[in-house]
């Protein structure tokens, strides 16, 4: 138990340092390349922080364990929106651009709804539906690069990193996040099992939270450094990667049986995307403010309470 606790703390430290390096490196690449920090957050950071979910879900698909592939993505997307976006917006209200309102946030809502409809229609995600997800993913990434502004407005002058230094920081940051997240998940799971917690509870909570830990650390660091678009791009990018790329690729490997997905989990998943959607249209505001953040965190707390009650 003592060794697991030490490794758990070491994993958490790696995640924190990795997030700091990743944010600095990604911002440096964005400034050098003339690409908006949102697109960098959506692609490089979003993919990097989704690597734990990709590994877990693809491993589950290869082993024929649809519950792992689906449950990991559903739990992670709920954590991403309700917990991580809630905590980040509570620290600093997050500005929303016109591109976010018209393209990115509606995309998250649309693919979440499509994921539920595909799954519940025939009680599985078929290979054809997986291919559709992958094609949507490729089209969205292409359109994001094509339509996003080439420079970020309103950013303060910062010390410029050399490109090679920024790339090294991104690589080191991603390595720290992935290795640290793995250490955290493995040892938190061992501790939970020694305490006597059920495998189902471990999968829905520790596994989903552990694979979302890179997003949490990255977004908190980005918010503290006043890089809200990088943080928002990370969350939206991770949610899009999780459904379109990870579920798409997993379903191509093997069709994913949807029978284990209950309506409470799917309802909370849909609610999280609805709250994200309404946060930028209600009261005609252009930010996710602390009121939105509080509502998200209360919904997360309510969902966790339901999970505890129904262990």
C-alpha positions as CSV (number, residue, x, y, z in Angstrom):
1,X,0.0,0.0,0.0
2,X,2.8,2.5,0.9
3,X,4.6,1.8,-2.5
4,X,1.3,2.4,-4.3
5,X,0.8,5.7,-2.5
6,X,4.3,6.9,-3.4
7,X,3.8,5.9,-7.0
8,X,0.4,7.6,-7.0
9,X,2.0,10.9,-5.8
10,X,4.8,10.5,-8.4
11,X,2.3,10.0,-11.2
12,X,0.4,13.1,-10.1
13,X,3.7,15.2,-10.0
14,X,4.5,14.0,-13.5
15,X,1.1,15.0,-14.7
16,X,1.4,18.5,-13.2
17,X,4.9,19.1,-14.6
18,X,3.9,17.6,-18.0
19,X,0.9,20.0,-18.2
20,X,3.0,23.0,-17.6
21,X,5.6,22.0,-20.3
22,X,2.8,21.1,-22.7
23,X,1.0,24.4,-22.4
24,X,4.2,26.4,-22.8
25,X,5.3,24.3,-25.8
26,X,2.0,24.3,-27.5
27,X,1.7,28.1,-27.1
28,X,5.2,28.5,-28.6
29,X,4.3,26.4,-31.6
30,X,1.1,28.3,-32.2
31,X,2.9,31.7,-32.2
32,X,5.7,30.4,-34.5
33,X,3.3,28.8,-36.9
34,X,0.8,31.6,-36.9
35,X,-2.0,29.1,-35.9
36,X,-4.6,30.0,-33.3
37,X,-4.0,28.6,-29.8
38,X,-7.5,27.1,-30.0
39,X,-6.6,24.9,-33.0
40,X,-3.3,23.9,-31.3
41,X,-5.4,23.0,-28.2
42,X,-7.9,21.1,-30.4
43,X,-5.3,19.1,-32.3
44,X,-1.9,18.6,-30.7
45,X,-3.0,19.1,-27.1
46,X,-6.4,17.5,-27.6
47,X,-4.9,14.4,-29.2
48,X,-2.0,14.2,-26.7
49,X,-4.3,14.3,-23.6
50,X,-6.7,11.8,-25.2
51,X,-3.9,9.2,-25.6
52,X,-4.8,7.4,-22.4
53,X,-8.5,7.1,-23.5
54,X,-7.2,5.8,-26.9
55,X,-5.0,3.2,-25.4
56,X,-7.7,2.0,-22.9
57,X,-10.5,1.9,-25.5
58,X,-8.6,0.2,-28.3
59,X,-7.2,-2.4,-25.8
60,X,-10.8,-3.1,-24.7
61,X,-11.9,-3.4,-28.4
62,X,-9.1,-5.8,-29.3
63,X,-10.0,-7.9,-26.2
64,X,-13.7,-7.8,-27.1
65,X,-14.6,-5.7,-24.0
66,X,-17.1,-3.2,-25.4
67,X,-18.0,-2.1,-21.8
68,X,-14.4,-0.8,-21.3
69,X,-14.2,1.0,-24.7
70,X,-17.6,2.7,-24.3
71,X,-17.6,3.3,-20.6
72,X,-14.2,4.9,-20.7
73,X,-15.3,7.4,-23.4
74,X,-18.7,8.2,-21.8
75,X,-17.1,8.7,-18.4
76,X,-14.2,10.8,-19.7
77,X,-16.5,13.1,-21.8
78,X,-18.7,13.7,-18.7
79,X,-15.6,14.4,-16.6
80,X,-14.2,16.7,-19.3
81,X,-17.2,18.9,-19.6
82,X,-18.8,18.9,-16.1
83,X,-15.7,18.6,-13.9
84,X,-12.7,19.9,-15.9
85,X,-14.5,22.7,-17.8
86,X,-16.4,23.6,-14.6
87,X,-13.2,23.8,-12.5
88,X,-11.4,25.7,-15.2
89,X,-14.2,28.3,-15.7
90,X,-14.5,28.7,-12.0
91,X,-10.8,29.7,-11.8
92,X,-11.2,32.1,-14.8
93,X,-14.3,32.6,-16.9
94,X,-13.6,31.2,-20.4
95,X,-14.1,33.4,-23.5
96,X,-16.0,31.9,-26.4
97,X,-15.2,33.1,-30.0
98,X,-17.6,33.2,-32.9
99,X,-15.9,30.1,-34.3
100,X,-16.6,28.2,-31.0
101,X,-20.2,29.2,-31.1
102,X,-21.0,28.4,-34.7
103,X,-18.7,25.4,-35.3
104,X,-17.0,23.7,-32.3
105,X,-19.6,23.7,-29.6
106,X,-22.5,22.7,-31.9
107,X,-20.2,19.9,-33.2
108,X,-19.7,18.5,-29.7
109,X,-23.4,18.5,-29.1
110,X,-24.2,17.0,-32.6
111,X,-21.7,14.1,-32.3
112,X,-22.8,13.3,-28.7
113,X,-26.4,13.0,-29.9
114,X,-25.3,11.0,-33.0
115,X,-23.3,8.6,-30.7
116,X,-26.4,7.9,-28.5
117,X,-28.7,7.5,-31.5
118,X,-26.3,5.1,-33.3
119,X,-25.8,3.1,-30.1
120,X,-29.4,2.8,-29.1
121,X,-30.8,2.2,-32.6
122,X,-29.4,-1.3,-33.0
123,X,-27.9,-1.6,-29.6
124,X,-24.4,-1.4,-30.9
125,X,-21.9,0.8,-32.7
126,X,-21.2,-1.1,-36.0
127,X,-18.2,-1.0,-38.2
128,X,-20.0,1.2,-40.8
129,X,-20.9,3.7,-38.0
130,X,-17.3,3.6,-36.9
131,X,-16.2,4.5,-40.4
132,X,-18.7,7.4,-40.4
133,X,-17.2,8.7,-37.2
134,X,-13.7,8.5,-38.6
135,X,-14.8,10.4,-41.8
136,X,-16.5,13.0,-39.7
137,X,-13.3,13.4,-37.6
138,X,-11.1,13.8,-40.7
139,X,-13.5,16.4,-42.1
140,X,-13.8,18.4,-38.9
141,X,-10.0,18.6,-38.4
142,X,-9.5,19.7,-42.0
143,X,-12.2,22.3,-41.7
144,X,-10.8,23.6,-38.4
145,X,-7.4,24.3,-39.9
146,X,-9.0,25.8,-43.0
147,X,-11.4,28.1,-41.3
148,X,-9.7,29.3,-38.1
149,X,-8.0,32.7,-38.0
150,X,-4.2,32.6,-38.5
151,X,-3.4,34.7,-35.5
152,X,-4.8,35.0,-31.9
153,X,-6.1,38.4,-31.0
154,X,-5.9,39.9,-27.6
155,X,-2.9,37.8,-26.5
156,X,-0.3,39.6,-24.5
157,X,3.4,39.8,-25.7
158,X,5.4,36.9,-24.3
159,X,9.0,35.7,-24.6
160,X,9.3,33.8,-27.8
161,X,10.5,30.2,-27.6
162,X,12.7,28.7,-30.4
163,X,10.7,26.2,-32.4
164,X,12.9,23.2,-31.4
165,X,12.5,24.2,-27.7
166,X,8.7,24.4,-28.1
167,X,8.6,21.0,-29.8
168,X,10.7,19.4,-27.1
169,X,8.5,20.9,-24.4
170,X,5.4,19.4,-26.1
171,X,7.0,16.0,-26.4
172,X,8.2,16.1,-22.8
173,X,4.9,17.4,-21.6
174,X,2.9,14.6,-23.4
175,X,5.3,12.0,-22.1
176,X,4.8,13.3,-18.5
177,X,1.0,13.4,-18.9
178,X,0.8,9.9,-20.3
179,X,3.3,8.2,-18.0
180,X,2.1,10.1,-15.0
181,X,-1.6,9.4,-15.8
182,X,-0.8,5.7,-16.2
183,X,1.0,5.6,-12.8
184,X,-2.0,7.4,-11.2
185,X,-4.6,5.1,-12.7
186,X,-2.7,1.8,-12.0
187,X,-1.9,2.7,-8.4
188,X,-5.2,4.3,-7.6
189,X,-6.9,1.1,-8.9
190,X,-4.6,-1.1,-6.7
191,X,-5.4,1.0,-3.6
192,X,-9.1,0.9,-4.3
193,X,-9.0,-2.9,-4.7
194,X,-7.1,-3.3,-1.4
195,X,-9.8,-1.1,0.3
196,X,-12.5,-3.4,-1.3
197,X,-14.1,-1.1,-3.9
198,X,-15.9,-2.9,-6.8
199,X,-14.4,-3.2,-10.3
200,X,-17.5,-1.4,-11.8
201,X,-17.0,1.6,-9.5
202,X,-13.3,1.7,-10.3
203,X,-14.0,1.6,-14.1
204,X,-16.6,4.4,-14.0
205,X,-14.8,6.7,-11.6
206,X,-11.0,6.1,-11.1
207,X,-10.4,4.9,-14.7
208,X,-12.5,7.7,-16.3
209,X,-11.0,10.4,-14.0
210,X,-7.5,9.0,-14.4
211,X,-7.6,9.1,-18.2
212,X,-9.1,12.6,-17.9
213,X,-6.3,13.7,-15.6
214,X,-4.1,15.1,-18.4
215,X,-7.0,17.3,-19.6
216,X,-7.6,18.5,-16.0
217,X,-4.0,19.4,-15.4
218,X,-3.5,21.0,-18.8
219,X,-6.7,23.1,-18.5
220,X,-6.0,24.3,-15.0
221,X,-2.4,25.4,-16.0
222,X,-3.8,27.0,-19.2
223,X,-6.4,29.0,-17.2
224,X,-3.8,30.1,-14.7
225,X,-1.7,31.4,-17.6
226,X,-4.7,33.2,-19.1
227,X,-4.8,30.9,-22.2
228,X,-8.5,30.2,-22.1
229,X,-8.7,29.3,-25.8
230,X,-6.0,26.6,-25.4
231,X,-8.0,25.1,-22.5
232,X,-11.3,25.2,-24.4
233,X,-9.7,23.7,-27.5
234,X,-8.3,20.9,-25.3
235,X,-11.7,20.0,-23.8
236,X,-13.6,20.3,-27.1
237,X,-10.8,18.5,-28.9
238,X,-10.7,15.7,-26.4
239,X,-14.4,15.1,-26.5
240,X,-14.4,15.1,-30.3
241,X,-11.4,12.8,-30.4
242,X,-13.0,10.5,-27.8
243,X,-16.2,9.9,-29.8
244,X,-15.1,10.3,-33.5
245,X,-11.6,8.9,-33.4
246,X,-11.5,6.5,-30.4
247,X,-15.1,5.1,-30.7
248,X,-14.8,5.1,-34.5
249,X,-11.5,3.2,-34.5
250,X,-12.6,0.8,-31.7
251,X,-15.8,0.0,-33.7
252,X,-13.8,-0.7,-36.8
253,X,-11.8,-3.2,-34.8
254,X,-14.9,-4.8,-33.5
255,X,-18.6,-3.7,-33.3
256,X,-19.3,-2.3,-29.8
257,X,-22.2,-3.8,-27.9
258,X,-24.2,-0.9,-26.4
259,X,-26.5,-2.9,-24.0
260,X,-24.5,-2.0,-20.9
261,X,-24.9,1.7,-21.5
262,X,-27.8,2.8,-19.2
263,X,-29.9,5.9,-19.7
264,X,-28.6,7.7,-16.7
265,X,-25.0,7.6,-17.9
266,X,-26.1,8.6,-21.5
267,X,-28.5,11.2,-20.1
268,X,-25.7,12.9,-18.1
269,X,-23.4,12.7,-21.2
270,X,-26.1,14.5,-23.2
271,X,-26.8,16.9,-20.4
272,X,-23.1,17.9,-20.3
273,X,-23.1,18.8,-24.0
274,X,-26.5,20.7,-23.6
275,X,-25.0,22.8,-20.8
276,X,-22.0,23.5,-22.9
277,X,-24.3,24.5,-25.8
278,X,-26.6,26.7,-23.8
279,X,-23.8,28.4,-21.9
280,X,-22.8,30.4,-25.0
281,X,-26.3,31.2,-26.2
282,X,-28.3,32.0,-23.0
283,X,-28.2,35.7,-22.1
284,X,-26.2,36.4,-25.3
285,X,-22.9,36.2,-23.5
286,X,-19.5,35.2,-25.0
287,X,-18.1,33.3,-22.1
288,X,-18.5,30.3,-19.9
289,X,-18.8,32.1,-16.6
290,X,-18.7,31.1,-13.0
291,X,-22.5,30.6,-12.9
292,X,-22.2,28.1,-15.7
293,X,-19.2,26.5,-14.0
294,X,-21.2,26.1,-10.7
295,X,-24.1,24.4,-12.5
296,X,-21.7,22.0,-14.2
297,X,-20.0,21.1,-11.0
298,X,-23.3,20.6,-9.2
299,X,-24.4,18.2,-12.0
300,X,-21.1,16.3,-11.7
301,X,-21.6,16.1,-7.9
302,X,-25.1,14.8,-8.4
303,X,-23.9,12.2,-10.9
304,X,-21.2,11.0,-8.6
305,X,-23.7,10.7,-5.7
306,X,-25.9,8.6,-8.0
307,X,-22.9,6.3,-8.8
308,X,-22.1,5.9,-5.0
309,X,-25.7,5.1,-4.2
310,X,-25.9,2.5,-7.0
311,X,-22.6,0.7,-6.4
